[in-house]
């Protein structure tokens, strides 16, 4: 039985002003926001 994707994780979220400085100001799904945040941390 395959798991279906969780819609809550795919729903676009508007980042606040502080987070927007890192990931951008456009709404992004939580998964993409997490990827961009980790890329920033690893720099």
Residue pairs with C-beta under 8 A, 6 or more apart in sequence:
8 30
9 29
9 30
9 31
10 29
10 30
10 31
11 29
11 30
12 27
12 28
12 29
13 27
13 28
13 29
13 30
13 33
14 27
15 23
15 24
15 25
15 27
15 28
15 33
19 33
19 37
22 36
22 37
22 40
23 33
23 36
23 37
23 40
24 36
28 36
